[in-house]
Amino acid sequence: MSELNDNKIKERLEVLENDIKRVSEQMVSLDKQKQDAIAMLNALNGAKQQCMSFLNELNDGDQPTGQEEDSDESSSKSDDS
């Protein structure tokens, strides 16, 4: 069985410090990836909303709005007078 000595403990500490540094760097990278993913999600949702708005505009263009009907009735009533 190997003995526990000063050098082995120092070697283990060095390995642990390197692991801590590597994991910390990985956490920074993952945090950046998360921020990038959130930005992408926001952009995709914005594009989706824009497409839905275009669809609504196209569908509203096919049907007269209530205001247009009211103005048509108003003009025909004033023509009758």
mmCIF file of the N, C-alpha and C atoms, coordinates in Angstrom:
data_MODEL
# 
_entry.id   MODEL 
# 
loop_
_atom_site.group_PDB 
_atom_site.id 
_atom_site.type_symbol 
_atom_site.label_atom_id 
_atom_site.label_alt_id 
_atom_site.label_comp_id 
_atom_site.label_asym_id 
_atom_site.label_entity_id 
_atom_site.label_seq_id 
_atom_site.pdbx_PDB_ins_code 
_atom_site.Cartn_x 
_atom_site.Cartn_y 
_atom_site.Cartn_z 
_atom_site.occupancy 
_atom_site.B_iso_or_equiv 
_atom_site.pdbx_formal_charge 
_atom_site.auth_seq_id 
_atom_site.auth_comp_id 
_atom_site.auth_asym_id 
_atom_site.auth_atom_id 
_atom_site.pdbx_PDB_model_num 
ATOM 1   N N  . MET A 1 1  ? 0.840   -1.169 0.000   1.00 0.00 ? 1  MET A N  1 
ATOM 2   C CA . MET A 1 1  ? 0.000   0.000  0.000   1.00 0.00 ? 1  MET A CA 1 
ATOM 3   C C  . MET A 1 1  ? 0.894   1.244  0.000   1.00 0.00 ? 1  MET A C  1 
ATOM 4   N N  . SER A 1 2  ? 0.491   2.263  -0.759  1.00 0.00 ? 2  SER A N  1 
ATOM 5   C CA . SER A 1 2  ? 1.328   3.465  -0.836  1.00 0.00 ? 2  SER A CA 1 
ATOM 6   C C  . SER A 1 2  ? 1.134   4.347  0.389   1.00 0.00 ? 2  SER A C  1 
ATOM 7   N N  . GLU A 1 3  ? 2.199   4.990  0.718   1.00 0.00 ? 3  GLU A N  1 
ATOM 8   C CA . GLU A 1 3  ? 2.164   5.857  1.895   1.00 0.00 ? 3  GLU A CA 1 
ATOM 9   C C  . GLU A 1 3  ? 1.690   7.243  1.503   1.00 0.00 ? 3  GLU A C  1 
ATOM 10  N N  . LEU A 1 4  ? 1.035   7.858  2.427   1.00 0.00 ? 4  LEU A N  1 
ATOM 11  C CA . LEU A 1 4  ? 0.602   9.237  2.251   1.00 0.00 ? 4  LEU A CA 1 
ATOM 12  C C  . LEU A 1 4  ? 1.753   10.129 2.675   1.00 0.00 ? 4  LEU A C  1 
ATOM 13  N N  . ASN A 1 5  ? 2.197   10.967 1.737   1.00 0.00 ? 5  ASN A N  1 
ATOM 14  C CA . ASN A 1 5  ? 3.295   11.875 2.087   1.00 0.00 ? 5  ASN A CA 1 
ATOM 15  C C  . ASN A 1 5  ? 3.017   13.263 1.533   1.00 0.00 ? 5  ASN A C  1 
ATOM 16  N N  . ASP A 1 6  ? 3.903   14.157 1.864   1.00 0.00 ? 6  ASP A N  1 
ATOM 17  C CA . ASP A 1 6  ? 3.762   15.570 1.508   1.00 0.00 ? 6  ASP A CA 1 
ATOM 18  C C  . ASP A 1 6  ? 3.655   15.757 -0.004  1.00 0.00 ? 6  ASP A C  1 
ATOM 19  N N  . ASN A 1 7  ? 4.493   15.087 -0.765  1.00 0.00 ? 7  ASN A N  1 
ATOM 20  C CA . ASN A 1 7  ? 4.504   15.237 -2.226  1.00 0.00 ? 7  ASN A CA 1 
ATOM 21  C C  . ASN A 1 7  ? 3.216   14.740 -2.871  1.00 0.00 ? 7  ASN A C  1 
ATOM 22  N N  . LYS A 1 8  ? 2.698   13.611 -2.417  1.00 0.00 ? 8  LYS A N  1 
ATOM 23  C CA . LYS A 1 8  ? 1.463   13.071 -2.980  1.00 0.00 ? 8  LYS A CA 1 
ATOM 24  C C  . LYS A 1 8  ? 0.287   14.007 -2.718  1.00 0.00 ? 8  LYS A C  1 
ATOM 25  N N  . ILE A 1 9  ? 0.248   14.589 -1.552  1.00 0.00 ? 9  ILE A N  1 
ATOM 26  C CA . ILE A 1 9  ? -0.830  15.537 -1.228  1.00 0.00 ? 9  ILE A CA 1 
ATOM 27  C C  . ILE A 1 9  ? -0.703  16.778 -2.104  1.00 0.00 ? 9  ILE A C  1 
ATOM 28  N N  . LYS A 1 10 ? 0.502   17.260 -2.298  1.00 0.00 ? 10 LYS A N  1 
ATOM 29  C CA . LYS A 1 10 ? 0.717   18.434 -3.154  1.00 0.00 ? 10 LYS A CA 1 
ATOM 30  C C  . LYS A 1 10 ? 0.354   18.132 -4.602  1.00 0.00 ? 10 LYS A C  1 
ATOM 31  N N  . GLU A 1 11 ? 0.671   16.936 -5.079  1.00 0.00 ? 11 GLU A N  1 
ATOM 32  C CA . GLU A 1 11 ? 0.300   16.533 -6.440  1.00 0.00 ? 11 GLU A CA 1 
ATOM 33  C C  . GLU A 1 11 ? -1.217  16.491 -6.587  1.00 0.00 ? 11 GLU A C  1 
ATOM 34  N N  . ARG A 1 12 ? -1.859  15.934 -5.573  1.00 0.00 ? 12 ARG A N  1 
ATOM 35  C CA . ARG A 1 12 ? -3.328  15.856 -5.603  1.00 0.00 ? 12 ARG A CA 1 
ATOM 36  C C  . ARG A 1 12 ? -3.945  17.249 -5.580  1.00 0.00 ? 12 ARG A C  1 
ATOM 37  N N  . LEU A 1 13 ? -3.390  18.152 -4.795  1.00 0.00 ? 13 LEU A N  1 
ATOM 38  C CA . LEU A 1 13 ? -3.871  19.532 -4.761  1.00 0.00 ? 13 LEU A CA 1 
ATOM 39  C C  . LEU A 1 13 ? -3.732  20.196 -6.129  1.00 0.00 ? 13 LEU A C  1 
ATOM 40  N N  . GLU A 1 14 ? -2.634  19.933 -6.813  1.00 0.00 ? 14 GLU A N  1 
ATOM 41  C CA . GLU A 1 14 ? -2.415  20.506 -8.141  1.00 0.00 ? 14 GLU A CA 1 
ATOM 42  C C  . GLU A 1 14 ? -3.464  19.985 -9.126  1.00 0.00 ? 14 GLU A C  1 
ATOM 43  N N  . VAL A 1 15 ? -3.738  18.693 -9.063  1.00 0.00 ? 15 VAL A N  1 
ATOM 44  C CA . VAL A 1 15 ? -4.768  18.107 -9.932  1.00 0.00 ? 15 VAL A CA 1 
ATOM 45  C C  . VAL A 1 15 ? -6.130  18.742 -9.633  1.00 0.00 ? 15 VAL A C  1 
ATOM 46  N N  . LEU A 1 16 ? -6.430  18.884 -8.344  1.00 0.00 ? 16 LEU A N  1 
ATOM 47  C CA . LEU A 1 16 ? -7.707  19.484 -7.961  1.00 0.00 ? 16 LEU A CA 1 
ATOM 48  C C  . LEU A 1 16 ? -7.808  20.940 -8.420  1.00 0.00 ? 16 LEU A C  1 
ATOM 49  N N  . GLU A 1 17 ? -6.738  21.702 -8.294  1.00 0.00 ? 17 GLU A N  1 
ATOM 50  C CA . GLU A 1 17 ? -6.744  23.093 -8.740  1.00 0.00 ? 17 GLU A CA 1 
ATOM 51  C C  . GLU A 1 17 ? -6.968  23.190 -10.247 1.00 0.00 ? 17 GLU A C  1 
ATOM 52  N N  . ASN A 1 18 ? -6.334  22.300 -11.000 1.00 0.00 ? 18 ASN A N  1 
ATOM 53  C CA . ASN A 1 18 ? -6.545  22.274 -12.455 1.00 0.00 ? 18 ASN A CA 1 
ATOM 54  C C  . ASN A 1 18 ? -7.990  21.909 -12.792 1.00 0.00 ? 18 ASN A C  1 
ATOM 55  N N  . ASP A 1 19 ? -8.549  20.948 -12.072 1.00 0.00 ? 19 ASP A N  1 
ATOM 56  C CA . ASP A 1 19 ? -9.942  20.558 -12.295 1.00 0.00 ? 19 ASP A CA 1 
ATOM 57  C C  . ASP A 1 19 ? -10.894 21.712 -11.973 1.00 0.00 ? 19 ASP A C  1 
ATOM 58  N N  . ILE A 1 20 ? -10.618 22.399 -10.873 1.00 0.00 ? 20 ILE A N  1 
ATOM 59  C CA . ILE A 1 20 ? -11.450 23.545 -10.487 1.00 0.00 ? 20 ILE A CA 1 
ATOM 60  C C  . ILE A 1 20 ? -11.395 24.620 -11.572 1.00 0.00 ? 20 ILE A C  1 
ATOM 61  N N  . LYS A 1 21 ? -10.195 24.897 -12.084 1.00 0.00 ? 21 LYS A N  1 
ATOM 62  C CA . LYS A 1 21 ? -10.033 25.901 -13.137 1.00 0.00 ? 21 LYS A CA 1 
ATOM 63  C C  . LYS A 1 21 ? -10.789 25.486 -14.396 1.00 0.00 ? 21 LYS A C  1 
ATOM 64  N N  . ARG A 1 22 ? -10.661 24.212 -14.779 1.00 0.00 ? 22 ARG A N  1 
ATOM 65  C CA . ARG A 1 22 ? -11.322 23.710 -15.981 1.00 0.00 ? 22 ARG A CA 1 
ATOM 66  C C  . ARG A 1 22 ? -12.848 23.794 -15.850 1.00 0.00 ? 22 ARG A C  1 
ATOM 67  N N  . VAL A 1 23 ? -13.375 23.400 -14.698 1.00 0.00 ? 23 VAL A N  1 
ATOM 68  C CA . VAL A 1 23 ? -14.825 23.430 -14.490 1.00 0.00 ? 23 VAL A CA 1 
ATOM 69  C C  . VAL A 1 23 ? -15.332 24.876 -14.456 1.00 0.00 ? 23 VAL A C  1 
ATOM 70  N N  . SER A 1 24 ? -14.563 25.767 -13.852 1.00 0.00 ? 24 SER A N  1 
ATOM 71  C CA . SER A 1 24 ? -14.945 27.184 -13.821 1.00 0.00 ? 24 SER A CA 1 
ATOM 72  C C  . SER A 1 24 ? -15.007 27.759 -15.236 1.00 0.00 ? 24 SER A C  1 
ATOM 73  N N  . GLU A 1 25 ? -14.020 27.426 -16.053 1.00 0.00 ? 25 GLU A N  1 
ATOM 74  C CA . GLU A 1 25 ? -14.016 27.883 -17.445 1.00 0.00 ? 25 GLU A CA 1 
ATOM 75  C C  . GLU A 1 25 ? -15.198 27.289 -18.207 1.00 0.00 ? 25 GLU A C  1 
ATOM 76  N N  . GLN A 1 26 ? -15.502 26.040 -17.929 1.00 0.00 ? 26 GLN A N  1 
ATOM 77  C CA . GLN A 1 26 ? -16.643 25.392 -18.575 1.00 0.00 ? 26 GLN A CA 1 
ATOM 78  C C  . GLN A 1 26 ? -17.943 26.084 -18.188 1.00 0.00 ? 26 GLN A C  1 
ATOM 79  N N  . MET A 1 27 ? -18.055 26.490 -16.923 1.00 0.00 ? 27 MET A N  1 
ATOM 80  C CA . MET A 1 27 ? -19.264 27.187 -16.468 1.00 0.00 ? 27 MET A CA 1 
ATOM 81  C C  . MET A 1 27 ? -19.416 28.529 -17.179 1.00 0.00 ? 27 MET A C  1 
ATOM 82  N N  . VAL A 1 28 ? -18.309 29.237 -17.390 1.00 0.00 ? 28 VAL A N  1 
ATOM 83  C CA . VAL A 1 28 ? -18.359 30.505 -18.120 1.00 0.00 ? 28 VAL A CA 1 
ATOM 84  C C  . VAL A 1 28 ? -18.825 30.256 -19.553 1.00 0.00 ? 28 VAL A C  1 
ATOM 85  N N  . SER A 1 29 ? -18.280 29.226 -20.170 1.00 0.00 ? 29 SER A N  1 
ATOM 86  C CA . SER A 1 29 ? -18.669 28.887 -21.537 1.00 0.00 ? 29 SER A CA 1 
ATOM 87  C C  . SER A 1 29 ? -20.149 28.512 -21.620 1.00 0.00 ? 29 SER A C  1 
ATOM 88  N N  . LEU A 1 30 ? -20.616 27.708 -20.671 1.00 0.00 ? 30 LEU A N  1 
ATOM 89  C CA . LEU A 1 30 ? -22.021 27.310 -20.663 1.00 0.00 ? 30 LEU A CA 1 
ATOM 90  C C  . LEU A 1 30 ? -22.940 28.501 -20.424 1.00 0.00 ? 30 LEU A C  1 
ATOM 91  N N  . ASP A 1 31 ? -22.509 29.426 -19.579 1.00 0.00 ? 31 ASP A N  1 
ATOM 92  C CA . ASP A 1 31 ? -23.303 30.627 -19.329 1.00 0.00 ? 31 ASP A CA 1 
ATOM 93  C C  . ASP A 1 31 ? -23.428 31.452 -20.606 1.00 0.00 ? 31 ASP A C  1 
ATOM 94  N N  . LYS A 1 32 ? -22.337 31.553 -21.357 1.00 0.00 ? 32 LYS A N  1 
ATOM 95  C CA . LYS A 1 32 ? -22.370 32.271 -22.642 1.00 0.00 ? 32 LYS A CA 1 
ATOM 96  C C  . LYS A 1 32 ? -23.294 31.563 -23.618 1.00 0.00 ? 32 LYS A C  1 
ATOM 97  N N  . GLN A 1 33 ? -23.228 30.237 -23.652 1.00 0.00 ? 33 GLN A N  1 
ATOM 98  C CA . GLN A 1 33 ? -24.110 29.476 -24.532 1.00 0.00 ? 33 GLN A CA 1 
ATOM 99  C C  . GLN A 1 33 ? -25.567 29.687 -24.155 1.00 0.00 ? 33 GLN A C  1 
ATOM 100 N N  . LYS A 1 34 ? -25.837 29.755 -22.846 1.00 0.00 ? 34 LYS A N  1 
ATOM 101 C CA . LYS A 1 34 ? -27.205 29.991 -22.392 1.00 0.00 ? 34 LYS A CA 1 
ATOM 102 C C  . LYS A 1 34 ? -27.688 31.365 -22.845 1.00 0.00 ? 34 LYS A C  1 
ATOM 103 N N  . GLN A 1 35 ? -26.841 32.382 -22.700 1.00 0.00 ? 35 GLN A N  1 
ATOM 104 C CA . GLN A 1 35 ? -27.209 33.725 -23.136 1.00 0.00 ? 35 GLN A CA 1 
ATOM 105 C C  . GLN A 1 35 ? -27.460 33.757 -24.643 1.00 0.00 ? 35 GLN A C  1 
ATOM 106 N N  . ASP A 1 36 ? -26.618 33.079 -25.402 1.00 0.00 ? 36 ASP A N  1 
ATOM 107 C CA . ASP A 1 36 ? -26.798 33.010 -26.858 1.00 0.00 ? 36 ASP A CA 1 
ATOM 108 C C  . ASP A 1 36 ? -28.108 32.298 -27.207 1.00 0.00 ? 36 ASP A C  1 
ATOM 109 N N  . ALA A 1 37 ? -28.435 31.223 -26.481 1.00 0.00 ? 37 ALA A N  1 
ATOM 110 C CA . ALA A 1 37 ? -29.665 30.480 -26.742 1.00 0.00 ? 37 ALA A CA 1 
ATOM 111 C C  . ALA A 1 37 ? -30.891 31.334 -26.418 1.00 0.00 ? 37 ALA A C  1 
ATOM 112 N N  . ILE A 1 38 ? -30.820 32.108 -25.334 1.00 0.00 ? 38 ILE A N  1 
ATOM 113 C CA . ILE A 1 38 ? -31.929 32.990 -24.974 1.00 0.00 ? 38 ILE A CA 1 
ATOM 114 C C  . ILE A 1 38 ? -32.118 34.058 -26.055 1.00 0.00 ? 38 ILE A C  1 
ATOM 115 N N  . ALA A 1 39 ? -31.015 34.615 -26.543 1.00 0.00 ? 39 ALA A N  1 
ATOM 116 C CA . ALA A 1 39 ? -31.101 35.621 -27.610 1.00 0.00 ? 39 ALA A CA 1 
ATOM 117 C C  . ALA A 1 39 ? -31.714 35.011 -28.874 1.00 0.00 ? 39 ALA A C  1 
ATOM 118 N N  . MET A 1 40 ? -31.318 33.798 -29.200 1.00 0.00 ? 40 MET A N  1 
ATOM 119 C CA . MET A 1 40 ? -31.873 33.123 -30.376 1.00 0.00 ? 40 MET A CA 1 
ATOM 120 C C  . MET A 1 40 ? -33.367 32.860 -30.198 1.00 0.00 ? 40 MET A C  1 
ATOM 121 N N  . LEU A 1 41 ? -33.745 32.421 -29.006 1.00 0.00 ? 41 LEU A N  1 
ATOM 122 C CA . LEU A 1 41 ? -35.163 32.169 -28.724 1.00 0.00 ? 41 LEU A CA 1 
ATOM 123 C C  . LEU A 1 41 ? -35.977 33.447 -28.859 1.00 0.00 ? 41 LEU A C  1 
ATOM 124 N N  . ASN A 1 42 ? -35.453 34.548 -28.342 1.00 0.00 ? 42 ASN A N  1 
ATOM 125 C CA . ASN A 1 42 ? -36.145 35.833 -28.474 1.00 0.00 ? 42 ASN A CA 1 
ATOM 126 C C  . ASN A 1 42 ? -36.283 36.239 -29.936 1.00 0.00 ? 42 ASN A C  1 
ATOM 127 N N  . ALA A 1 43 ? -35.229 36.038 -30.725 1.00 0.00 ? 43 ALA A N  1 
ATOM 128 C CA . ALA A 1 43 ? -35.284 36.370 -32.148 1.00 0.00 ? 43 ALA A CA 1 
ATOM 129 C C  . ALA A 1 43 ? -36.306 35.501 -32.874 1.00 0.00 ? 43 ALA A C  1 
ATOM 130 N N  . LEU A 1 44 ? -36.333 34.222 -32.552 1.00 0.00 ? 44 LEU A N  1 
ATOM 131 C CA . LEU A 1 44 ? -37.298 33.315 -33.187 1.00 0.00 ? 44 LEU A CA 1 
ATOM 132 C C  . LEU A 1 44 ? -38.729 33.679 -32.822 1.00 0.00 ? 44 LEU A C  1 
ATOM 133 N N  . ASN A 1 45 ? -38.965 34.008 -31.555 1.00 0.00 ? 45 ASN A N  1 
ATOM 134 C CA . ASN A 1 45 ? -40.304 34.427 -31.137 1.00 0.00 ? 45 ASN A CA 1 
ATOM 135 C C  . ASN A 1 45 ? -40.710 35.726 -31.816 1.00 0.00 ? 45 ASN A C  1 
ATOM 136 N N  . GLY A 1 46 ? -39.762 36.642 -31.985 1.00 0.00 ? 46 GLY A N  1 
ATOM 137 C CA . GLY A 1 46 ? -40.057 37.884 -32.694 1.00 0.00 ? 46 GLY A CA 1 
ATOM 138 C C  . GLY A 1 46 ? -40.419 37.621 -34.149 1.00 0.00 ? 46 GLY A C  1 
ATOM 139 N N  . ALA A 1 47 ? -39.684 36.738 -34.797 1.00 0.00 ? 47 ALA A N  1 
ATOM 140 C CA . ALA A 1 47 ? -39.985 36.377 -36.188 1.00 0.00 ? 47 ALA A CA 1 
ATOM 141 C C  . ALA A 1 47 ? -41.351 35.711 -36.288 1.00 0.00 ? 47 ALA A C  1 
ATOM 142 N N  . LYS A 1 48 ? -41.677 34.869 -35.320 1.00 0.00 ? 48 LYS A N  1 
ATOM 143 C CA . LYS A 1 48 ? -42.984 34.204 -35.308 1.00 0.00 ? 48 LYS A CA 1 
ATOM 144 C C  . LYS A 1 48 ? -44.099 35.232 -35.174 1.00 0.00 ? 48 LYS A C  1 
ATOM 145 N N  . GLN A 1 49 ? -43.926 36.181 -34.256 1.00 0.00 ? 49 GLN A N  1 
ATOM 146 C CA . GLN A 1 49 ? -44.934 37.229 -34.072 1.00 0.00 ? 49 GLN A CA 1 
ATOM 147 C C  . GLN A 1 49 ? -45.096 38.059 -35.341 1.00 0.00 ? 49 GLN A C  1 
ATOM 148 N N  . GLN A 1 50 ? -43.989 38.341 -36.020 1.00 0.00 ? 50 GLN A N  1 
ATOM 149 C CA . GLN A 1 50 ? -44.056 39.111 -37.257 1.00 0.00 ? 50 GLN A CA 1 
ATOM 150 C C  . GLN A 1 50 ? -44.827 38.346 -38.324 1.00 0.00 ? 50 GLN A C  1 
ATOM 151 N N  . CYS A 1 51 ? -44.580 37.045 -38.443 1.00 0.00 ? 51 CYS A N  1 
ATOM 152 C CA . CYS A 1 51 ? -45.306 36.223 -39.416 1.00 0.00 ? 51 CYS A CA 1 
ATOM 153 C C  . CYS A 1 51 ? -46.790 36.184 -39.092 1.00 0.00 ? 51 CYS A C  1 
ATOM 154 N N  . MET A 1 52 ? -47.112 36.061 -37.813 1.00 0.00 ? 52 MET A N  1 
ATOM 155 C CA . MET A 1 52 ? -48.524 36.048 -37.411 1.00 0.00 ? 52 MET A CA 1 
ATOM 156 C C  . MET A 1 52 ? -49.178 37.391 -37.732 1.00 0.00 ? 52 MET A C  1 
ATOM 157 N N  . SER A 1 53 ? -48.441 38.461 -37.545 1.00 0.00 ? 53 SER A N  1 
ATOM 158 C CA . SER A 1 53 ? -48.957 39.790 -37.875 1.00 0.00 ? 53 SER A CA 1 
ATOM 159 C C  . SER A 1 53 ? -49.224 39.902 -39.374 1.00 0.00 ? 53 SER A C  1 
ATOM 160 N N  . PHE A 1 54 ? -48.290 39.392 -40.198 1.00 0.00 ? 54 PHE A N  1 
ATOM 161 C CA . PHE A 1 54 ? -48.491 39.410 -41.644 1.00 0.00 ? 54 PHE A CA 1 
ATOM 162 C C  . PHE A 1 54 ? -49.727 38.601 -42.036 1.00 0.00 ? 54 PHE A C  1 
ATOM 163 N N  . LEU A 1 55 ? -49.896 37.434 -41.411 1.00 0.00 ? 55 LEU A N  1 
ATOM 164 C CA . LEU A 1 55 ? -51.079 36.617 -41.708 1.00 0.00 ? 55 LEU A CA 1 
ATOM 165 C C  . LEU A 1 55 ? -52.360 37.349 -41.347 1.00 0.00 ? 55 LEU A C  1 
ATOM 166 N N  . ASN A 1 56 ? -52.363 37.998 -40.191 1.00 0.00 ? 56 ASN A N  1 
ATOM 167 C CA . ASN A 1 56 ? -53.545 38.755 -39.780 1.00 0.00 ? 56 ASN A CA 1 
ATOM 168 C C  . ASN A 1 56 ? -53.837 39.885 -40.760 1.00 0.00 ? 56 ASN A C  1 
ATOM 169 N N  . GLU A 1 57 ? -52.800 40.572 -41.218 1.00 0.00 ? 57 GLU A N  1 
ATOM 170 C CA . GLU A 1 57 ? -52.991 41.650 -42.190 1.00 0.00 ? 57 GLU A CA 1 
ATOM 171 C C  . GLU A 1 57 ? -53.549 41.105 -43.497 1.00 0.00 ? 57 GLU A C  1 
ATOM 172 N N  . LEU A 1 58 ? -53.036 39.955 -43.944 1.00 0.00 ? 58 LEU A N  1 
ATOM 173 C CA . LEU A 1 58 ? -53.540 39.357 -45.177 1.00 0.00 ? 58 LEU A CA 1 
ATOM 174 C C  . LEU A 1 58 ? -54.993 38.934 -45.024 1.00 0.00 ? 58 LEU A C  1 
ATOM 175 N N  . ASN A 1 59 ? -55.322 38.321 -43.899 1.00 0.00 ? 59 ASN A N  1 
ATOM 176 C CA . ASN A 1 59 ? -56.696 37.875 -43.670 1.00 0.00 ? 59 ASN A CA 1 
ATOM 177 C C  . ASN A 1 59 ? -57.639 39.053 -43.493 1.00 0.00 ? 59 ASN A C  1 
ATOM 178 N N  . ASP A 1 60 ? -57.189 40.107 -42.839 1.00 0.00 ? 60 ASP A N  1 
ATOM 179 C CA . ASP A 1 60 ? -58.027 41.289 -42.674 1.00 0.00 ? 60 ASP A CA 1 
ATOM 180 C C  . ASP A 1 60 ? -58.242 41.989 -44.008 1.00 0.00 ? 60 ASP A C  1 
ATOM 181 N N  . GLY A 1 61 ? -57.305 41.862 -44.919 1.00 0.00 ? 61 GLY A N  1 
ATOM 182 C CA . GLY A 1 61 ? -57.443 42.467 -46.241 1.00 0.00 ? 61 GLY A CA 1 
ATOM 183 C C  . GLY A 1 61 ? -58.514 41.792 -47.066 1.00 0.00 ? 61 GLY A C  1 
ATOM 184 N N  . ASP A 1 62 ? -58.800 40.534 -46.781 1.00 0.00 ? 62 ASP A N  1 
ATOM 185 C CA . ASP A 1 62 ? -59.824 39.792 -47.517 1.00 0.00 ? 62 ASP A CA 1 
ATOM 186 C C  . ASP A 1 62 ? -61.225 40.153 -47.051 1.00 0.00 ? 62 ASP A C  1 
ATOM 187 N N  . GLN A 1 63 ? -61.357 40.628 -45.831 1.00 0.00 ? 63 GLN A N  1 
ATOM 188 C CA . GLN A 1 63 ? -62.665 40.935 -45.264 1.00 0.00 ? 63 GLN A CA 1 
ATOM 189 C C  . GLN A 1 63 ? -62.721 42.403 -44.895 1.00 0.00 ? 63 GLN A C  1 
ATOM 190 N N  . PRO A 1 64 ? -63.831 43.053 -45.184 1.00 0.00 ? 64 PRO A N  1 
ATOM 191 C CA . PRO A 1 64 ? -63.941 44.458 -44.793 1.00 0.00 ? 64 PRO A CA 1 
ATOM 192 C C  . PRO A 1 64 ? -64.039 44.585 -43.285 1.00 0.00 ? 64 PRO A C  1 
ATOM 193 N N  . THR A 1 65 ? -63.467 45.652 -42.774 1.00 0.00 ? 65 THR A N  1 
ATOM 194 C CA . THR A 1 65 ? -63.554 45.879 -41.337 1.00 0.00 ? 65 THR A CA 1 
ATOM 195 C C  . THR A 1 65 ? -64.873 46.539 -41.013 1.00 0.00 ? 65 THR A C  1 
ATOM 196 N N  . GLY A 1 66 ? -65.235 46.551 -39.764 1.00 0.00 ? 66 GLY A N  1 
ATOM 197 C CA . GLY A 1 66 ? -66.474 47.181 -39.318 1.00 0.00 ? 66 GLY A CA 1 
ATOM 198 C C  . GLY A 1 66 ? -66.493 48.662 -39.619 1.00 0.00 ? 66 GLY A C  1 
ATOM 199 N N  . GLN A 1 67 ? -65.370 49.328 -39.550 1.00 0.00 ? 67 GLN A N  1 
ATOM 200 C CA . GLN A 1 67 ? -65.311 50.765 -39.801 1.00 0.00 ? 67 GLN A CA 1 
ATOM 201 C C  . GLN A 1 67 ? -65.619 51.070 -41.260 1.00 0.00 ? 67 GLN A C  1 
ATOM 202 N N  . GLU A 1 68 ? -65.103 50.249 -42.163 1.00 0.00 ? 68 GLU A N  1 
ATOM 203 C CA . GLU A 1 68 ? -65.375 50.492 -43.577 1.00 0.00 ? 68 GLU A CA 1 
ATOM 204 C C  . GLU A 1 68 ? -66.855 50.322 -43.873 1.00 0.00 ? 68 GLU A C  1 
ATOM 205 N N  . GLU A 1 69 ? -67.489 49.330 -43.263 1.00 0.00 ? 69 GLU A N  1 
ATOM 206 C CA . GLU A 1 69 ? -68.915 49.110 -43.468 1.00 0.00 ? 69 GLU A CA 1 
ATOM 207 C C  . GLU A 1 69 ? -69.712 50.287 -42.935 1.00 0.00 ? 69 GLU A C  1 
ATOM 208 N N  . ASP A 1 70 ? -69.343 50.789 -41.762 1.00 0.00 ? 70 ASP A N  1 
ATOM 209 C CA . ASP A 1 70 ? -70.043 51.923 -41.178 1.00 0.00 ? 70 ASP A CA 1 
ATOM 210 C C  . ASP A 1 70 ? -69.912 53.150 -42.060 1.00 0.00 ? 70 ASP A C  1 
ATOM 211 N N  . SER A 1 71 ? -68.743 53.370 -42.611 1.00 0.00 ? 71 SER A N  1 
ATOM 212 C CA . SER A 1 71 ? -68.546 54.564 -43.437 1.00 0.00 ? 71 SER A CA 1 
ATOM 213 C C  . SER A 1 71 ? -69.333 54.432 -44.742 1.00 0.00 ? 71 SER A C  1 
ATOM 214 N N  . ASP A 1 72 ? -69.474 53.211 -45.268 1.00 0.00 ? 72 ASP A N  1 
ATOM 215 C CA . ASP A 1 72 ? -70.269 53.005 -46.471 1.00 0.00 ? 72 ASP A CA 1 
ATOM 216 C C  . ASP A 1 72 ? -71.740 53.306 -46.191 1.00 0.00 ? 72 ASP A C  1 
ATOM 217 N N  . GLU A 1 73 ? -72.228 52.842 -45.049 1.00 0.00 ? 73 GLU A N  1 
ATOM 218 C CA . GLU A 1 73 ? -73.619 53.081 -44.680 1.00 0.00 ? 73 GLU A CA 1 
ATOM 219 C C  . GLU A 1 73 ? -73.863 54.562 -44.452 1.00 0.00 ? 73 GLU A C  1 
ATOM 220 N N  . SER A 1 74 ? -72.913 55.243 -43.841 1.00 0.00 ? 74 SER A N  1 
ATOM 221 C CA . SER A 1 74 ? -73.050 56.668 -43.564 1.00 0.00 ? 74 SER A CA 1 
ATOM 222 C C  . SER A 1 74 ? -73.143 57.449 -44.857 1.00 0.00 ? 74 SER A C  1 
ATOM 223 N N  . SER A 1 75 ? -72.303 57.099 -45.828 1.00 0.00 ? 75 SER A N  1 
ATOM 224 C CA . SER A 1 75 ? -72.320 57.844 -47.078 1.00 0.00 ? 75 SER A CA 1 
ATOM 225 C C  . SER A 1 75 ? -73.595 57.578 -47.851 1.00 0.00 ? 75 SER A C  1 
ATOM 226 N N  . SER A 1 76 ? -74.116 56.356 -47.787 1.00 0.00 ? 76 SER A N  1 
ATOM 227 C CA . SER A 1 76 ? -75.357 56.061 -48.504 1.00 0.00 ? 76 SER A CA 1 
ATOM 228 C C  . SER A 1 76 ? -76.544 56.735 -47.828 1.00 0.00 ? 76 SER A C  1 
ATOM 229 N N  . LYS A 1 77 ? -76.517 56.858 -46.514 1.00 0.00 ? 77 LYS A N  1 
ATOM 230 C CA . LYS A 1 77 ? -77.595 57.554 -45.802 1.00 0.00 ? 77 LYS A CA 1 
ATOM 231 C C  . LYS A 1 77 ? -77.570 59.036 -46.146 1.00 0.00 ? 77 LYS A C  1 
ATOM 232 N N  . SER A 1 78 ? -76.386 59.609 -46.246 1.00 0.00 ? 78 SER A N  1 
ATOM 233 C CA . SER A 1 78 ? -76.301 61.026 -46.556 1.00 0.00 ? 78 SER A CA 1 
ATOM 234 C C  . SER A 1 78 ? -76.696 61.280 -48.006 1.00 0.00 ? 78 SER A C  1 
ATOM 235 N N  . ASP A 1 79 ? -76.516 60.273 -48.877 1.00 0.00 ? 79 ASP A N  1 
ATOM 236 C CA . ASP A 1 79 ? -76.933 60.403 -50.251 1.00 0.00 ? 79 ASP A CA 1 
ATOM 237 C C  . ASP A 1 79 ? -78.457 60.426 -50.364 1.00 0.00 ? 79 ASP A C  1 
ATOM 238 N N  . ASP A 1 80 ? -79.144 59.692 -49.443 1.00 0.00 ? 80 ASP A N  1 
ATOM 239 C CA . ASP A 1 80 ? -80.604 59.614 -49.460 1.00 0.00 ? 80 ASP A CA 1 
ATOM 240 C C  . ASP A 1 80 ? -81.239 60.934 -49.055 1.00 0.00 ? 80 ASP A C  1 
ATOM 241 N N  . SER A 1 81 ? -80.528 61.741 -48.290 1.00 0.00 ? 81 SER A N  1 
ATOM 242 C CA . SER A 1 81 ? -81.147 62.958 -47.757 1.00 0.00 ? 81 SER A CA 1 
ATOM 243 C C  . SER A 1 81 ? -81.352 64.007 -48.784 1.00 0.00 ? 81 SER A C  1 
# 
